[in-house]
Amino acid sequence: MKARGALVLGALAALLVAVGAVWFASGWWGSAKIGEDTSFTVPSGSTLTSVANRLEEEGIIASADAFLLRAKIFGGGDPIQAGEFLLPANASQAQILDMFQDGEVIRRFVTVPEGMPSILVWERLMAEEHLTGEIPVPQEGSVLPDTYDFERGEERAAVLARMQAAMQNYLAEAWPKRKPGIAVDNVKDALVLASIVEKETGVPGERRMVAGLYSNRLKDGMMLQADPTIIYPITKGKPLGRRIRQSEISAVNDYNTYSMVGLPKGPITNPGRESIAAVLDPAKTEARYMVADGTGGHAFAETLAEHNANVEKWFALRRARGEM
């Protein structure tokens, strides 16, 4: 009888151990307490212990201690990553750890369009709620227009630094490839001229032609007479929202190319790659004049007489539209 009782007790103990093992394992591979897709951020420098405690605090797992024990037994040895993760509904604790170790971090994006002035770049970065920290308005022309990715909670200064490094890297790559005889002899002036080209035309196919025209004016010692250089000191590159006044056309400052010969003292926007490339390889043209042609582009002319005729056509078109 004693032997039989011992066998029964042994069987019960084995059963309890088996049940406990199944329960323990099911807590790892079974569903965690996630009813819907949930965003979770692992800050830089976090340990698995600190992350487990936050998972418990946010109600994603029942016990941080149990999670850590199961992770030690069943989980891989890879370190966890910093970043934002999307934990899917009904994910298991095993899946959660795997995501932290080897999953894709959520990437967010901010776009700087070609020709966006630095004041608007600053406003866009400051308005991005998933970024942190303060930044000054970046130097005009220092940001390369592009789409940049970032992580939730990243410093704005870090994102801006990438944008500015991208511009420096592009200029370092593009400048040595410049064509001989261009109108500028240093990178800074190339950037300034490219910013004017960027603001003067929204037609990609015109960039090299506009660059060629302004290059001719620079070489001839003519005033560039670029309207965007009138606007920049007034709005820092933001839209003027009205017609330019005669007093603004004649204003004397370091930017207005209607009252000075040569380039402004600095860029008037952040030019894109194509406008910079156009200045470094401008079209071969004798054109010195241009005026809008009503299609979004420009009519180019070599002589003032031809230009005046193009201006009359433009005025006639505007009168027909009821704009004058």
The 8 nearest C-alpha neighbors of each residue, nearest first, counted from 0:
[[1, 3, 2, 4, 5, 6, 7, 8],
 [0, 2, 4, 3, 5, 6, 7, 8],
 [3, 1, 5, 0, 4, 6, 7, 8],
 [2, 4, 0, 6, 5, 1, 7, 8],
 [5, 3, 7, 1, 6, 2, 8, 0],
 [4, 6, 8, 2, 3, 7, 9, 1],
 [5, 7, 9, 3, 4, 8, 10, 2],
 [8, 6, 4, 10, 9, 5, 11, 3],
 [7, 9, 11, 5, 10, 6, 12, 4],
 [10, 8, 6, 12, 7, 11, 5, 13],
 [11, 9, 13, 7, 12, 8, 14, 6],
 [10, 12, 14, 8, 13, 9, 15, 7],
 [13, 11, 9, 15, 14, 10, 8, 16],
 [14, 12, 16, 10, 11, 15, 17, 9],
 [13, 15, 11, 17, 12, 16, 18, 10],
 [14, 16, 18, 12, 17, 13, 19, 11],
 [15, 17, 19, 13, 14, 18, 20, 12],
 [18, 16, 14, 20, 15, 19, 13, 21],
 [17, 19, 15, 21, 20, 16, 14, 22],
 [18, 20, 16, 22, 17, 21, 15, 23],
 [19, 21, 23, 17, 22, 18, 16, 24],
 [20, 22, 18, 24, 19, 23, 25, 17],
 [23, 21, 19, 25, 20, 24, 18, 26],
 [22, 24, 20, 26, 21, 25, 19, 27],
 [25, 23, 21, 27, 26, 22, 20, 28],
 [26, 24, 29, 22, 28, 27, 23, 21],
 [25, 27, 24, 23, 29, 28, 22, 92],
 [28, 26, 92, 24, 25, 93, 29, 91],
 [27, 29, 25, 91, 93, 26, 92, 24],
 [28, 30, 25, 91, 26, 27, 31, 92],
 [31, 29, 91, 89, 90, 32, 28, 92],
 [30, 32, 91, 33, 90, 92, 89, 60],
 [31, 33, 59, 60, 34, 30, 89, 58],
 [34, 32, 88, 89, 35, 31, 59, 90],
 [33, 35, 88, 89, 32, 36, 37, 87],
 [36, 34, 88, 33, 37, 87, 89, 86],
 [35, 37, 87, 88, 86, 85, 38, 34],
 [36, 38, 86, 85, 35, 39, 87, 88],
 [37, 39, 85, 84, 86, 40, 83, 36],
 [38, 40, 84, 83, 85, 37, 41, 86],
 [41, 39, 83, 82, 84, 42, 38, 81],
 [40, 42, 81, 82, 83, 45, 43, 39],
 [43, 41, 81, 45, 40, 44, 82, 83],
 [42, 44, 81, 45, 41, 82, 80, 46],
 [45, 43, 42, 46, 81, 41, 80, 79],
 [46, 44, 43, 42, 49, 41, 50, 47],
 [47, 45, 48, 49, 50, 44, 79, 51],
 [46, 48, 50, 49, 51, 45, 79, 67],
 [47, 49, 51, 46, 50, 52, 67, 63],
 [50, 48, 52, 46, 51, 47, 45, 53],
 [49, 51, 47, 53, 52, 48, 54, 46],
 [52, 50, 63, 54, 48, 53, 49, 47],
 [51, 53, 55, 49, 63, 50, 54, 56],
 [54, 52, 56, 50, 55, 51, 57, 49],
 [55, 53, 51, 59, 57, 52, 56, 60],
 [54, 56, 60, 58, 52, 53, 57, 63],
 [55, 57, 53, 58, 54, 52, 59, 60],
 [58, 56, 54, 55, 59, 53, 60, 52],
 [59, 57, 55, 56, 60, 54, 61, 32],
 [58, 60, 32, 54, 57, 33, 55, 31],
 [61, 59, 55, 58, 62, 32, 54, 31],
 [62, 60, 55, 58, 59, 63, 32, 65],
 [61, 63, 65, 64, 60, 55, 66, 52],
 [62, 64, 51, 66, 52, 65, 55, 67],
 [63, 65, 67, 66, 62, 68, 51, 52],
 [66, 64, 68, 62, 67, 63, 69, 61],
 [67, 65, 63, 69, 64, 68, 70, 62],
 [66, 68, 70, 64, 65, 69, 71, 63],
 [69, 67, 65, 71, 70, 66, 64, 72],
 [68, 70, 72, 66, 71, 67, 73, 65],
 [69, 71, 74, 67, 73, 68, 72, 66],
 [72, 70, 68, 69, 74, 73, 67, 75],
 [73, 71, 69, 70, 74, 68, 75, 67],
 [74, 72, 70, 69, 71, 75, 27, 93],
 [75, 73, 70, 71, 72, 76, 93, 69],
 [74, 76, 77, 73, 70, 71, 97, 100],
 [75, 77, 78, 74, 71, 100, 70, 79],
 [76, 78, 75, 100, 79, 101, 74, 97],
 [79, 77, 100, 76, 80, 99, 47, 75],
 [78, 80, 100, 99, 77, 81, 47, 101],
 [81, 79, 99, 100, 82, 78, 41, 101],
 [80, 82, 41, 43, 42, 79, 83, 44],
 [81, 83, 41, 40, 104, 42, 150, 80],
 [82, 84, 40, 105, 104, 39, 41, 151],
 [85, 83, 39, 104, 105, 38, 40, 86],
 [84, 86, 38, 37, 87, 39, 36, 83],
 [85, 87, 37, 36, 38, 84, 88, 95],
 [88, 86, 36, 90, 85, 89, 37, 35],
 [87, 89, 35, 36, 33, 34, 90, 86],
 [90, 88, 30, 33, 31, 34, 87, 91],
 [91, 89, 30, 88, 87, 31, 94, 95],
 [92, 90, 30, 31, 94, 29, 93, 28],
 [91, 93, 95, 27, 94, 31, 96, 28],
 [92, 94, 91, 96, 95, 27, 28, 97],
 [95, 93, 97, 91, 92, 96, 90, 98],
 [96, 94, 92, 98, 97, 93, 91, 99],
 [97, 95, 99, 93, 98, 94, 100, 92],
 [96, 98, 94, 100, 95, 99, 101, 93],
 [99, 97, 102, 95, 101, 96, 100, 94],
 [98, 100, 79, 96, 97, 80, 102, 101],
 [99, 101, 79, 97, 98, 80, 78, 77],
 [100, 102, 98, 97, 99, 103, 80, 79],
 [103, 101, 98, 99, 100, 104, 97, 84],
 [102, 104, 105, 101, 98, 84, 99, 106],
 [103, 105, 84, 83, 82, 106, 102, 150],
 [106, 104, 83, 84, 103, 107, 150, 85],
 [107, 105, 150, 149, 148, 104, 108, 151],
 [106, 108, 149, 148, 150, 105, 109, 151],
 [107, 109, 148, 147, 149, 146, 110, 106],
 [108, 110, 147, 146, 148, 111, 107, 149],
 [111, 109, 146, 145, 112, 147, 108, 144],
 [110, 112, 144, 145, 146, 115, 113, 120],
 [113, 111, 144, 115, 110, 114, 145, 271],
 [112, 114, 271, 144, 115, 270, 111, 269],
 [113, 115, 270, 269, 268, 197, 116, 112],
 [114, 116, 113, 112, 269, 268, 119, 111],
 [117, 115, 268, 236, 269, 118, 119, 114],
 [116, 118, 120, 119, 139, 137, 121, 136],
 [117, 119, 121, 120, 116, 136, 122, 235],
 [118, 120, 122, 121, 117, 116, 123, 115],
 [121, 119, 117, 123, 118, 122, 124, 116],
 [120, 122, 118, 119, 124, 136, 123, 125],
 [121, 123, 119, 125, 120, 124, 126, 118],
 [124, 122, 120, 126, 121, 125, 119, 127],
 [123, 125, 121, 127, 126, 122, 120, 155],
 [124, 126, 122, 123, 127, 121, 133, 128],
 [127, 125, 123, 124, 128, 122, 121, 130],
 [128, 126, 124, 125, 129, 130, 123, 109],
 [129, 127, 130, 126, 131, 125, 124, 152],
 [128, 130, 151, 152, 127, 131, 153, 150],
 [131, 129, 152, 153, 128, 155, 154, 127],
 [130, 132, 154, 152, 155, 153, 129, 133],
 [133, 131, 154, 155, 134, 130, 156, 153],
 [132, 134, 155, 135, 131, 156, 125, 154],
 [135, 133, 156, 155, 136, 132, 121, 125],
 [136, 134, 137, 133, 121, 138, 156, 118],
 [135, 137, 121, 118, 117, 134, 138, 120],
 [138, 136, 117, 135, 139, 141, 121, 118],
 [137, 139, 141, 140, 136, 117, 142, 135],
 [140, 138, 117, 141, 268, 266, 137, 269],
 [139, 141, 269, 266, 268, 142, 138, 270],
 [140, 142, 163, 139, 138, 166, 269, 143],
 [143, 141, 163, 162, 166, 140, 269, 144],
 [142, 144, 166, 162, 165, 145, 271, 163],
 [145, 143, 111, 113, 112, 271, 142, 269],
 [144, 146, 111, 110, 143, 147, 112, 113],
 [147, 145, 110, 109, 111, 108, 148, 144],
 [148, 146, 109, 108, 110, 145, 149, 162],
 [149, 147, 108, 107, 106, 109, 146, 150],
 [150, 148, 107, 106, 108, 147, 153, 151],
 [149, 151, 153, 106, 107, 152, 82, 83],
 [150, 152, 129, 153, 130, 83, 149, 82],
 [151, 153, 130, 129, 131, 150, 154, 42],
 [152, 154, 130, 150, 151, 131, 155, 149],
 [155, 153, 131, 156, 157, 132, 130, 152],
 [156, 154, 158, 157, 130, 131, 132, 159],
 [155, 157, 159, 154, 158, 134, 160, 132],
 [156, 158, 160, 154, 155, 159, 161, 153],
 [159, 157, 155, 161, 160, 156, 162, 154],
 [160, 158, 162, 156, 161, 157, 155, 163],
 [159, 161, 157, 163, 158, 162, 164, 156],
 [162, 160, 164, 158, 159, 163, 165, 157],
 [163, 161, 159, 165, 142, 160, 164, 143],
 [162, 164, 142, 160, 166, 165, 141, 161],
 [163, 165, 161, 167, 166, 162, 160, 168],
 [164, 166, 168, 162, 163, 167, 143, 161],
 [167, 165, 143, 169, 163, 164, 168, 142],
 [168, 166, 164, 170, 169, 165, 171, 163],
 [167, 169, 171, 165, 166, 170, 164, 172],
 [168, 170, 172, 166, 171, 167, 173, 165],
 [169, 171, 173, 167, 172, 168, 174, 166],
 [172, 170, 168, 169, 173, 174, 167, 175],
 [171, 173, 169, 170, 174, 168, 175, 176],
 [174, 172, 170, 176, 175, 171, 169, 177],
 [173, 175, 176, 177, 170, 171, 172, 186],
 [176, 174, 177, 173, 172, 171, 170, 178],
 [177, 175, 174, 173, 178, 172, 279, 280],
 [178, 176, 279, 174, 175, 280, 179, 173],
 [177, 179, 280, 279, 181, 180, 176, 281],
 [180, 178, 181, 177, 280, 279, 176, 182],
 [179, 181, 182, 178, 183, 184, 177, 280],
 [182, 180, 183, 179, 178, 279, 214, 280],
 [181, 183, 214, 218, 217, 180, 184, 215],
 [184, 182, 181, 189, 185, 188, 186, 214],
 [183, 185, 182, 186, 188, 181, 189, 187],
 [186, 184, 187, 188, 183, 189, 174, 190],
 [185, 187, 189, 188, 190, 174, 184, 170],
 [188, 186, 190, 189, 185, 191, 265, 266],
 [187, 189, 191, 190, 186, 185, 183, 192],
 [190, 188, 186, 192, 187, 191, 183, 193],
 [189, 191, 193, 187, 188, 192, 194, 186],
 [192, 190, 266, 188, 194, 193, 189, 265],
 [193, 191, 195, 189, 194, 190, 188, 196],
 [194, 192, 196, 275, 190, 274, 195, 191],
 [193, 195, 270, 197, 191, 192, 268, 196],
 [196, 194, 192, 198, 197, 193, 199, 191],
 [195, 197, 193, 199, 194, 198, 210, 274],
 [198, 196, 194, 195, 199, 270, 274, 114],
 [197, 199, 195, 196, 200, 114, 194, 227],
 [200, 198, 196, 197, 195, 201, 227, 225],
 [201, 199, 202, 198, 197, 196, 206, 205],
 [200, 202, 203, 199, 197, 295, 198, 296],
 [201, 203, 200, 205, 204, 296, 206, 295],
 [204, 202, 205, 206, 201, 200, 273, 207],
 [203, 205, 202, 206, 207, 208, 201, 200],
 [206, 204, 208, 203, 202, 207, 209, 200],
 [205, 207, 209, 208, 203, 204, 277, 210],
 [206, 208, 277, 281, 210, 282, 209, 205],
 [209, 207, 211, 282, 205, 210, 206, 212],
 [210, 208, 212, 206, 211, 207, 205, 196],
 [209, 211, 207, 281, 278, 213, 208, 212],
 [210, 212, 281, 282, 208, 214, 209, 213],
 [213, 211, 209, 287, 215, 286, 214, 210],
 [214, 212, 216, 215, 210, 211, 217, 209],
 [213, 215, 211, 217, 182, 212, 216, 210],
 [216, 214, 218, 212, 213, 217, 219, 211],
 [217, 215, 221, 213, 219, 214, 218, 220],
 [216, 218, 214, 220, 219, 215, 221, 261],
 [217, 219, 215, 216, 220, 182, 214, 221],
 [220, 218, 216, 217, 221, 215, 214, 222],
 [221, 219, 217, 218, 216, 260, 222, 261],
 [222, 220, 216, 219, 217, 223, 260, 261],
 [221, 223, 260, 224, 256, 259, 257, 261],
 [222, 224, 256, 225, 216, 221, 213, 261],
 [225, 223, 257, 256, 222, 226, 255, 228],
 [224, 226, 223, 227, 228, 256, 257, 195],
 [225, 227, 229, 228, 224, 230, 199, 256],
 [228, 226, 230, 229, 225, 231, 198, 199],
 [227, 229, 255, 231, 226, 230, 254, 225],
 [230, 228, 255, 227, 226, 231, 248, 247],
 [229, 231, 227, 233, 228, 232, 234, 239],
 [230, 232, 235, 236, 228, 233, 234, 229],
 [233, 231, 235, 230, 234, 229, 254, 228],
 [232, 234, 230, 231, 235, 229, 236, 239],
 [233, 235, 237, 236, 231, 232, 230, 239],
 [236, 234, 231, 232, 237, 233, 118, 116],
 [235, 237, 231, 234, 116, 238, 268, 267],
 [236, 238, 234, 235, 239, 116, 119, 231],
 [239, 237, 240, 236, 234, 230, 241, 235],
 [240, 238, 241, 237, 234, 230, 242, 243],
 [241, 239, 238, 242, 237, 243, 234, 230],
 [240, 242, 239, 243, 238, 244, 230, 237],
 [243, 241, 244, 240, 239, 245, 230, 247],
 [242, 244, 241, 247, 245, 248, 230, 239],
 [245, 243, 247, 246, 242, 248, 241, 249],
 [244, 246, 248, 247, 249, 243, 250, 242],
 [245, 247, 249, 244, 248, 250, 243, 251],
 [248, 246, 250, 244, 245, 249, 243, 229],
 [249, 247, 245, 246, 250, 257, 229, 244],
 [248, 250, 246, 247, 258, 251, 245, 257],
 [251, 249, 247, 248, 246, 252, 258, 255],
 [250, 252, 258, 249, 255, 253, 259, 254],
 [253, 251, 254, 255, 250, 258, 232, 259],
 [252, 254, 264, 263, 255, 251, 259, 256],
 [255, 253, 263, 228, 252, 256, 264, 229],
 [254, 256, 229, 228, 257, 258, 252, 253],
 [255, 257, 224, 259, 258, 223, 222, 254],
 [258, 256, 224, 255, 259, 248, 222, 249],
 [257, 259, 256, 251, 255, 249, 250, 260],
 [260, 258, 256, 257, 222, 261, 255, 251],
 [259, 261, 222, 221, 256, 220, 262, 223],
 [262, 260, 217, 222, 259, 263, 223, 220],
 [261, 263, 264, 260, 192, 191, 256, 188],
 [264, 262, 254, 265, 253, 261, 256, 255],
 [263, 265, 253, 254, 262, 266, 191, 188],
 [264, 266, 263, 191, 267, 139, 254, 262],
 [267, 265, 191, 140, 194, 268, 139, 190],
 [266, 268, 194, 231, 236, 265, 139, 195],
 [269, 267, 116, 194, 114, 266, 140, 139],
 [268, 270, 140, 114, 116, 115, 142, 194],
 [271, 269, 194, 114, 197, 113, 193, 268],
 [272, 270, 113, 144, 273, 274, 143, 275],
 [271, 273, 275, 274, 276, 270, 143, 169],
 [274, 272, 276, 275, 271, 277, 206, 203],
 [273, 275, 277, 193, 276, 271, 272, 197],
 [276, 274, 193, 272, 278, 277, 273, 279],
 [275, 277, 273, 279, 274, 278, 272, 280],
 [278, 276, 207, 274, 280, 281, 275, 279],
 [279, 277, 281, 210, 275, 280, 276, 193],
 [278, 280, 177, 276, 277, 178, 281, 275],
 [279, 281, 277, 278, 178, 276, 177, 282],
 [282, 280, 211, 207, 277, 210, 278, 279],
 [281, 283, 211, 207, 208, 284, 280, 210],
 [284, 282, 211, 281, 285, 208, 207, 212],
 [283, 285, 286, 282, 211, 212, 208, 215],
 [284, 286, 301, 287, 283, 212, 215, 300],
 [285, 287, 301, 300, 212, 284, 288, 299],
 [288, 286, 212, 301, 216, 300, 215, 285],
 [289, 287, 300, 299, 286, 306, 301, 212],
 [290, 288, 299, 298, 297, 300, 306, 291],
 [289, 291, 297, 298, 310, 292, 299, 309],
 [292, 290, 297, 293, 296, 298, 313, 289],
 [291, 293, 297, 298, 294, 296, 313, 290],
 [294, 292, 295, 291, 313, 296, 316, 297],
 [295, 293, 296, 292, 291, 297, 202, 298],
 [296, 294, 293, 292, 291, 297, 202, 201],
 [297, 295, 294, 292, 291, 202, 200, 293],
 [296, 298, 291, 292, 290, 289, 299, 295],
 [297, 299, 292, 289, 290, 291, 309, 300],
 [300, 298, 289, 288, 286, 297, 290, 301],
 [301, 299, 286, 288, 306, 305, 302, 289],
 [300, 302, 286, 287, 285, 288, 305, 303],
 [303, 301, 305, 304, 300, 306, 287, 288],
 [302, 304, 306, 305, 307, 301, 288, 300],
 [305, 303, 307, 306, 302, 308, 300, 301],
 [306, 304, 308, 302, 303, 307, 300, 309],
 [305, 307, 303, 309, 300, 308, 304, 288],
 [308, 306, 310, 304, 309, 305, 303, 311],
 [307, 309, 311, 305, 306, 310, 304, 312],
 [310, 308, 306, 312, 307, 311, 313, 305],
 [309, 311, 307, 313, 308, 312, 314, 306],
 [310, 312, 314, 308, 313, 309, 315, 307],
 [313, 311, 309, 315, 310, 314, 316, 308],
 [312, 314, 310, 316, 311, 315, 292, 317],
 [313, 315, 317, 311, 316, 312, 318, 310],
 [316, 314, 318, 312, 313, 317, 311, 319],
 [315, 317, 319, 313, 314, 318, 312, 320],
 [316, 318, 320, 314, 322, 319, 315, 323],
 [319, 317, 323, 321, 315, 320, 316, 322],
 [320, 318, 316, 317, 321, 315, 322, 323],
 [321, 319, 317, 318, 322, 316, 323, 315],
 [320, 322, 318, 319, 323, 317, 316, 315],
 [321, 323, 317, 320, 318, 319, 316, 314],
 [322, 318, 321, 317, 314, 320, 319, 315]]
